[in-house]
Amino acid sequence: MINEILKKLLVLLTAINVIYAYRKSPWWNVENAQKEGPNVCAVEVNDDISYAYYTESKQWNPRKICGKPTFVKYECCTGYYRVTGRPGCTGVKPLINLIETTRHVGSTKFAKLIESSRFAEELRNGPPLTLFVPSNDAFENYLKIKGISQEWLHDGNRYINLIANHIIDRRVLSNQWQMNLLIPSRLQGNVLRINKFSNGMETVNCHRIIRKDQIATNGVVHVIDGVLDLALAQNSDIIELATRDGRFGIFTKALENSELGNRIRFSDIPCTIFAPTDDAFRDIPEKQLTDMLENPDALNALIAHHIVTHPVCVPNIISKYYVDTMQRQKLTLNCGTHGPIVNNANLQSEMYHGKNGLMYILDRVLLPDRVKTILDALQEEGLRTFFEIIKRAELEETLRHLKHFTMFAPSETAMYSLSNEQLVELQTNQKSARDFVLNHIVTGTYFTDEISSNQIATTIEMGVPLRFQVYRGNFGIENALIIKADRECNNGVLHVISHILHLAQESLDYILKREGNFSIWLDAMERIKHVQPQIYDQFKHENSSYTYFVPSDEAFRQLGSEKLQKLLEDRNYLSKTLQNHIVDNMLLSESFLPNLQYTVRTKGNPINIVRKNDRILVNDATLVKSNILNKAGVAHEINSVLLPDHCSPSYRRQHDGSMSKVCV
């Protein structure tokens, strides 16, 4: 008895699973799609967000839509059906007219509206047309929002202009679509804007096209997830539409007062405006807002930060991506829990569609760096420790009002490389804190696209020189790399750097004498004084930007006493040897990335530098001590002498992954 009950229960569960599987996926699944025969197309689906994208393709991978994972099911491609006993979809459906096709693709309510209008006969038997038809869900939602009763739809002529705005006077298939394609609708003077995006989304007037290319005898039908409302299809200037609305008084006045108003008004390229309401502007402190609106540069930057120079459609925002504003700053578009967001502002569902672009409504103002102070940007970067030192130095108010300077702000990691004693000193001693902060600030604005190797900037109070360096893919300042560059604020430029700046206070000559294990190098420099006076002078004097790979005394002794003696006595050969250790630019050890070989020109032979297994190799030598900052540049201690050769050593990867030296 129990066994019989269990068997029945098992059969019931199996049946439920089959029904559920059938509802989630048709008679074949993703894995079997490729072997199920011809005319099978993928549909990307997420039931939780009522999302379905008919890809018209057999190859499609699931992804996330606004953080929600999708799955792929398979159906017969448009115009085909399954024939019993045959793989795939080998049955070809007969072509029907535009109204019947509209009904067949599930837009029954819009088909009913068309049938009761004067367009009915033309859509049944007329020349080729294109119809963009709203799905039933989209149409019902539109009627609800507009307060239109279902009974009113029995007279389609009452909504003849609305119907006309969904019709194009020729057959337009999806293979003709492109970014910002403008096509006149049947409604006199109106155009439809079609966009095709790289993530697969396609839109008309920013409504997502959810099913396309439904061929009819007299045209083609495309299904959309909205209604091409006349209120959104006005061919008016987008700024005029915003002005008439009444909620954007501050923004539209600022737009007219900036140099950008006319550029938008007369541009042939459509833009997207993210317009904050007056309430959003009132959230900004009054003095800050007044300063922004009365400063022409800040005003232009503020307005430009809300304008993107191409159409942005909400259905295209399915995951995080970036767009450039009119002043080439980035805006982050993404899907939030309450809908699409721009940076941290919510994008409301309302939209204006003008002849020169689109406008969306924001609930807060997007502040670009250009209207912030460097200290505002510093706090946004999360550089709390350096900011606390600024406040301890009592420089906060001064720096908020100071103009045209560049700050090199150490990262949090860099600040915590200081010892506890050093941090306590900076946090408790105002003079120490002041000196520390001012050593990271230079007069003038320096952007990375304007700097060159060995260029000098001077600190703001003491005038101490700081030396820039250009590396492949990066930039340096003294002993630090710039890890986040070029935040342009209203009073200067902010760069975040990898290390505390240790200003060069001593000559390399003095440092090596103090260290005590570089006497042979120092002796060699004295010996070439008259053979190479320029090299000698550069080594002895200040304000240079060279790299010195300095062998220790032990490294020289490894040559053997006889070879070392000959080297020191042959002034010309000694000169060539020393030149082999000197590079015209400052090279920090951090500038060499792992598993790359850098060919570097010295004053003598080229050398090859490789970072491998936490070691830096310079030809056969290894860096023992790196980044010895000095007034002549930077020095690195090495454990072998770089003798002049007739070949330049190189490193090549072997089959086992190891690196071996070859002579090239």
N, C-alpha and C positions, 0 to 999 in steps of 0.2 A: 504493500500500500504506500509506504513512505517512498519507495523507489519510483513508483508511478507518479507521485506528486512531484518529485524532484525532476523527473523527465519532462513533465508538462511545464514546469517552471523554467527549465532550461530552454525548451522550445520557445516559450513566450519571450524570454530575454533575447534569444537569438533573433526573433522576429522584430523586436523593438530596435535592436542594433542595426538590422538591415534597413528598417524604415529610416532611422536616424542617419545612417550612412548615405542612403539615397537622397535625403533632403540636403545634407551637407555637400554631397558630390554626386554627379550623375552616374551613369552606369559604368564609367571607367574612372580610374583615379590618375593622380599625377604620374606615378611611376610607369603606368602602362600606356600613357598618352601617345608616346612616340611609336608604339607598335600597333596602335588601334586603327591605323589606316588614314586615308586622306581627309582634308577639310575639317580637321579638329582644331579648335581655337581655345586658348587659355582665357580664363576670367579670374581676375584678382578680386578677392572678396574679404570683407570683414563685417560680419553681421552686427557686431556691437555698435558700429558707427554707420550702419546702413550704407556701406561702401561697396560698390561693384564697378570694376573697370574692365570693359570688354576690349582685350588687347588686339584682337584679330591676328593673333600670333600663336604659334605652337610652342615657342620658346619663351618662358617667362618665369622669373624667380620670385618667390614671396619676399616681402620686405615689411617695413613698419610704416604705417600711415598715422602721423601724429602720436607716435609711440605705441600704437596698437598693431600687433603682428597680423599680417594677412595670410591667407592660404590661397592656393591656386586650384580651381576646379576646371573641368573641360566640358565644352559644349560644341555642338555643330557650329561651324562658321556661318556667317550671315548668308542666307539663301540656300542652305543645304539642310537635309534631314537624314536621320538614320533609316536605312533599309534593313528590315529584319533578315538576319542570317549573313549580312555582309559587314566587314570591318569598317570602322570610321563612318563618315557621313557621305554617302554616294548618291542620295536622292537630291534632285535639284527642284526647288520650289518654283512654281509659276510666278511670273511678274504680275503685279497688280498696280492699280493707280495710286496716286499719292495719298488720297484720303484713306483707302483701304490699308495701305502700308503703315500709315500713322496709327490706325487702330490695331494693326497686327503687332506693332512693336510695343504696345502697352499704353499708348497715349490716347486712351479712348475718350476722355473728357474733352481734350482739345480737338479731337476728330469730330466730336458732336458739335462743338462750337463752330468749326469750319463749315460743316454741312448745312448749318442754318444761316450761313452768310452768302453774299453774292459771289464769293470766291469759289463756291462749291463746284460749279460746272467746269470752271477753268482747271481746278485741281484734279478733276476726274479725267478730262479729255483734252486739256490744252497742251501747249508746247512745254519743253522741259523747264522745271523749276527746282529750287532747293528749299526744303522746309526744315527749320529748326523747331522741333516740337518738345514742349515740356513733358516730363514724366507725369503720371497721375498724381503722385505724391507732391511733386513740385507745384503743379497747377492748383491742387487743393489748398496747399499752404499759402499760395498767392491770393486765392479767393478769400481765405480766412483773414489774412493781413489787411486786405483792401475792403473787407466787409461786403463782398459781393455775394448775393444769394444765388444758389444753383438755378433757381427758376429764371433768373435774368438771362441765363446763357442760351435760352431757347431762341433768342433773336441775335444771331451772330453779327448782324449789321450794326448793332449797338456798340460792338467792340471791333469794328472793321479796321481801325488804325492799329489796334493791338495785333490783330491777325496779320496785317500787312507788314508789320515790323519783323515777322518771323519768316518772310518769304524773300527769296533772291531770284532774280529773273534769268536764271540759267542753271544748269547742273554743275555744282561745285563739289567735287570729291575731296577726300581728306589728303590725297597725295598732292593737292594744290595748296594746302595750308602752309603758312609760315609765320614767323614772328611779326606781329602787328600788320596783318593783312586787312585792309579796309575794303569792304564791299557794300555798295548801296543796297538797302533793303527796298521792298516794294513801297514802303511808306515814303512819301515825297520828302527828299532832303535829308533823310536819315541814313547813316551807315552802320554796318555791323563790324566790330573789331574782332578778328580771329587771331588767336595766339597759340603757338605750338612750343612747348617747353621741353627741356632736355630730360626731365624725369618721366616723360610719357604723358603728362597732363596736356589736354587741349581744351581751349575755352572759346566761347563766343560772348562778347561783352562781359567777360569774366565769370560766366556760368560754365561749369564743367560739362564737356560733351561726353556723355556716358555710353553712348552707342552711336556708331557712325556708319555711313555708306550703306544704308538700307535702300537698295536700288528699287525704283518703281518704273512702270512703263513710261511715265512722263516726268521723270526726275529722280531725286534722291532725298531721303529723310535722314536727319541726324537728331538723336534724342539728347536733351540737355536737362540739367538738374535745377532749372530755374525758368522764370518767364522773362522775356525781353521787354521789360516794362518801359513804357514811353518816358516815364520820369527819369529813367537812367540813360536814356538814349538821346537826350537832347544834344543838338549840335551847337551848343553854346560854349563860350569861353569858360574854362574851368574856374578861373578866378571870379568871373561874374556869378557863376553858380554858387560859389562859396560866400560871396558878398550878400547875395539875396537870401541865403539861409538864415543869417542873423546870429548864429552861434559862434562865429569866427571873427569877430570884430577886431580883436588885437592882432590875430595872425594876418588877416587880409590887409590891414593898415600897414603892418610891418612889411608885408610882401610888396605892397605898392611903393613904400618908401625905400626899398632896397633896389639894387640894380637888376634883380632877377625877375621882377614882375613882367617887364616888356620882353625879356628873353623867352619866358614861358608863353606869353600871349602870341608872339609872332614866330615861334619855332615850328618847323615842320616835323620835328621828332616829338612824339607824345611822351609825357612824363607821368610820374605818379607822385601825388602830394599826400603826405600824411599830416593832416591838419589838426592841431590841438585846439580844443574849445577854449573859450574865454575862462571858464572855470579852471581848466588845466593851467593856464597862465597865472591865475590868482594864487596857485599853490607855491609859486616862486616868491621868495622874500622881495618886498617892494623895491628896496635899494638895488638889489642885484638885477631885477627886471628893468628898472630905469636905466641902469648902466648899459645893459645889453641893447636896449632899444635906441639909446642916444648915441652909441658908438657905431659909426658906419661899418667898420670892419667886423665888429662883433655881430651887428645886425645881419649882414650878408651871410656870415658863417652860420648864424642861427637858422635863417630861412633855408639856406642851401642844405642844411642837415636834415630837413624834412622833405627833400625832393630827390627822387630817383629818376634818372634820365631814360627810363623805359617803362613800359606798362608792367605792373605787378598785380597779379590776380590771386585772390585769396585761395581758390582751389589748388593753386600751384604750391601753396605753403603746406607741404606734407611732412617736412622735417626741417631741421636747422639748416639754413644756408645764408649767405651773405650777399648784400648788394652794395654798390657804390653810390654815394650821394653826389650832388653836383660839385662838392669840393673834395671828392675822392676819399672821404672817410667811409668807414664800414658801418652798415646797419645790419643787425642780426634779426632775421625773420625765423619764426618758429611757431609750433603749435603748443599752446598752453592748455591747462585743464579747462579754461573757460573760453577757448577759441584761439585764433591766431594772435601773436604778439610781435611787436617791433621793439627791439631792445627790451626794456622792462614795461613798455606801455601796451595796454590792451587795444586791439584793433576792433572797433565796433563793426557790426554787420552792415551798417549803412554805407552806401557808395554813391558818388556822383560820377557820371560818365560824360565828359565833355568832348568837344571836337579836338582839343589839344591835350587830352590826358584823362587820368582818373584821380579821384580824391576820396580818401578814407578818413575816418574820424578817430582821433586819439584821445585818451582820457588823461594824458600827461604830456609835458613838453620834453622833447628829445634834446638834451643839452650837448652840443659838440664840445670838444676840447677847446676850440677857439674862443668860447665864451667863459671858460673856467680859468682859474688861476693854477699855477703849477702846484700849489699846495693842495688844491682840490683833486688834481690828477694823482698826486702823491698818495692821498688817502684812498682813492679808488684802486690804486695798485696794491693796497694792503701793506704799505711800507711803514708800519706802525712805529718801529723802533727808531728809525731815522726821523720820523715826524716828532716823536717825543723829544729827541735831542734838539730839534729846531725850537720847540717850545721852551726847553730848558735854557737855551741860548738867548731867549727873548727876541727871536728874529721873526716870529710868525707874522706880526703886523707889518714889519718892514718888507718881508718877501711878498706879501699879498699886494703891496702897492709898487714894488720895484718893477721896472720895465726892461725888456730887451736883455735877458740873461739866459744862460743855459745851466741847468742843474744836472749833475751826474749823481743819481741817488743809489746808494748801495742797496742791494736786495736784502730781504730779511735774513737769508742764509749768510750773506756777507757780513751783516752786522753781528750775527751770533758767532762768527769766527773770532771776534775779539775775546780777550780773556775777561773773566768776571771783574778783575780789578780795573781793566780799561773801560768796561761798560759802566761800572759804578762811578768812575772818574767823570765820564761824559754826562752821566745822569745827575751828578751832584755839583759839578764845578762849571759855573756859567762861562768862564773864559775858555776852558778847555772845549766845552760844547760849541762855543762860537767859532773858535779856530777850526774845529773839525768840520763844521757845516760849511764855512766859507771856503775851505780847501776843496769843496766839491761843487763850487759855483764859479763860472767864468763869465766875463763880460761879453756881450754880443750873443747872437743866436746862431747855433751851429747845427745844421741838419746833415745826416749821413750822406745825402746825395751831393753835398757841397764840399766835403772834407777830402783831404788827400794825405798820403803817408808823410809823416814828419811835420805836418802842419802844427803850428803852435797856437794855443789859446792861453790866456792869462787869468789867474784866479782874481776874484772880484775885489779883494781888499789889498792883499800883499803883492799882487802882480806876479805870482810864481808861475813859470811856464808849465803847461801841461801839453804833452805830445800825443797827437792822434796817429793811429796806424790803420791802414787798410789791408785786410786779409781777404782771402778768397771765401766769400760768403759771410764775412763778419767784419766788425770794426773794433778797434781798441783805443783806450785812452790810458796812458801810462801803464800801470800794471794790471789793468782790468779790461775785460771784454764788455761791449755794450750788448746786453741780452734782451732789451726791449727799447726800441729806438723811436725818436721823432714824434713824441706827443706834443703837438703844437698847441700851446695855451695862449690866453690873451696877453700874457706878460712874458712869454719866452718859450723855451723848449725843455722838455724833460726826457732824459735817457736813464734807464735802469741799468746798473752795471753789476758785474759779477764779484767784485772785490772792493774793499775799502781802498781809497786812493792813498798810496804811500808816496808822498812827494819826494823826489830825489834831492837829498841834502848834501851828499858827499860825492867826490870824484871817484871814478873806478880805480885810479891809481892809489888813492888813499885806502879804499876798501880792501884791495888786494894786499897792500902792505900790512894792514891790521890783521888780516886773516893769517898771514905768516907762512902759507904753503904754496905761494905763487912767485917765489923769488926768481926762478929761472925765467918765467915769462917777463917779469919786470926787468931783469937783466937783458933779455933779448930786445925789449923795446928800447933800452938805452943804446944798445949796439947798432940799431938801424936808424938812430936819430938823424944821421947825415945822409944815409942812403934813401930813406923814405921820410923826410921831415913832415910831410902832410899827415901821414898815419900817426906819427909820434905826437904831433900837435893835437890831433883829434882825440887821441887817447888821454892826453894830459889835461885838456881844457874842457870847459863846461858847455852845456846847451847843445849837445849833439844827439843824434837819434840812431845809434848803431847797435848792432848785436855782436857781442864778443863771445865766442866759444873758447874758454880759457882752460888749457890743460894745467892740472896741478903739477907740483914738482915731481910727484911720484910718476905721473904720466910721462913726463920728459925722461925720467931715469929709466923707464922701460925701454927706451931706445938703445940702451947700453952706453957705457962711458965714452967709448971711442966714437960712435956715431953721433952722440950728443955733442962731443967736443968739436967734431967737424962741422956740425950744424951751426954751432955758435960762432965759429971762426969764419965761415963762409957767409959774408954779410948779404950777398945777393940771394943765395939760397935761403938764408934765414928770413930775409924780407919776403920772399915768395911763400914761405911756410906761414909766417904771421898773417899775410894777406888771406891765406886759406881759412883763417879763423874769424874773419871780420865780414859782416853783412851790412849793407847800407841802410837797412830798415830795422826797427825794433821788432823782434819776433818773440812773443810770449810763448811759453810752453803750451798754454791752453789753446793756442791757435792751430796746433797740430792735432787733427782728429785721428782716431784709431783706424788702423788697417788701410791707410792711405800713404803713398810715398810722395813727399814734397821735394821737388828739385829746386834748390835755392842757389842763387848766384852770390858768391863771395867776391872779395876783391881779387881772389886768385881763381882756383878751379871751382866749378859747380860742385855742390855737395848734395847728398840725398838724406832726407830726414824721415824717419818712420817711427810712429808710436805703436808699440807692440808689447802686449802683456804688462801694461803699466810701466813700461820703460820707453824712453825716447832715445833712438839710435841716430847718431850723426856719422854717416859712413860706418866705420868700425867702432867708433867711440860711443860711450853711453853718458847721458847727462847724470851727473852725481848730485848737483845742486843747481836749481833753476831760478830764473827770474830775480837775479840780483840787480835791483834797480839802482841806477847811478846817473850822474849828470851827463855822462857820455852816451847813455842809452840803457841797455839791459845786458847783463852778462850771465852765462851759464857755465858752470864748472863741468869739464869733461875728463874722462879717465884715459884718454889716448890722444896722441898728437896727430893732427890731420896733415900729413906730409903731402907735398905736391906730387901728383901722379900723372902718368901719360894716359890714364883712362879714368873714367868716372864710375865709381861703383854704383850698382843698382840692386834692388831687391826684387826677387820674383817668387811667387807662390808655387810650392811644389804640390805633387798629387796628394800628399798626406796633410796638406794645409799649412805646413811650416814655410818660413821665408828663408831663402838662401841668397847669398851675395853673388852677383855676377859682374863682370867687367864689360862695360859697353862703351 
